[in-house]
Amino acid sequence: MVLKKFILKFLLFVLAFIGIYLFSVNKLSKGYVDSYYNKFTQEAGSLIIGISRANQAISPSIIEKEMVNINIDKPIVNFAVNSYQSPYGEVYFNAIKAKLKKKSNQGLFILSVTPGNFTAQSLEKEDILKIDKKTMIGKISHYSSRPNYDYIINNYSEPLYNLFYPLNWKHQISHTDGWNEVKLEYGQQKISDNDILAWKAQTLKKNEKRAKSDTISIYRINHFINLIKYLKNKGNVFIVRLPSDIDMINLENEKWSSFNLEMSNIAKTNNVPFLNYTQQLNEYKTYDGSHLESESAKKFTKVLSDDIKSFLLKK
């Protein structure tokens, strides 16, 4: 009798715990989850693909506005995350395929490239695949649900009581189209020039360290090429190297001197454009030495839109 009461109490406790957990997950889904959640809450007709530089530099809504008279499958979604979560490979490739509308054939696909898209700590395919499956993209199977409980359950890393106190960085706006906009000013708070210099030094140090530990991965390059071939059947593909701080670009070019040539050759072989904006370094401002701040991102997106529009109108 005592054992039965214990089991009953235990089951009631478990059910109560599950109920509170599911209630919290549902409550969280209705507000701010994290800076990447919006990338996983709608089907896409077109995609911005890449890592963190693309995540913060390209606004889908601006592209849609600038190309209003061009026939493009919508919505355009910024599906770029960062170098740890969305490098080119099988996992990212499969997520992109799952994210796209099935009947998309007038898509616009902007494939951002930096050396960070193609590096890994190991040259073995099995090791890379194992690492990629542990990323936020690799841990889920639903990429366009709203609410996306799959994403929250598998990727939300904070205590669920934080749903009452969202931990978003006030300088960053996570748009519903997936773009993460970083503003230099938020109310009375401002990212100062000294902050930018300090963050730039940290970013350079981190990238220098990673350049020593990681190697160029043929596996990632091959999946990038396969992705281009796949997306060409879904619409127009553009390979884009984004602008950044001159010291960051110099570091990348020093570590991989033939990068631009190799990207250009891949573009020519697959008959797609390669747009390289790393020569326009004085036109745009970063907030940390790598990623564009809000006004520069908007300015760049308009330039990119004009260049893409010019190419499409000539076809």
Secondary structure, DSSP 8 states (H G I E B T S, - for coil): -HHHHHHHHHHHHHHHHHHHHHHHHHHHHTS---TTGGGGBS-BSEEEESSHHHHHH--HHHHHHHTTTS---S-EEE----TTT--SSHHHHHHHHHHB-TT--SEEEEEE--GGGGEES-S-HHHHHHHHTTSTTTT-S-SB-SS-HHHHHHH--S-GGGGGS----TTEEE-TTS-EEE-SEETTEE--HHHHHHHHHHHHHHHHHHHHH-EE-HHHHHHHHHHHHHHHTTEEEEEEE----HHHHHHHHHHSTTHHHHHHHHHHHTT--EEE-TT-GGG--BSSSSSB-HHHHHHHHHHHHHHHHHHHHH-
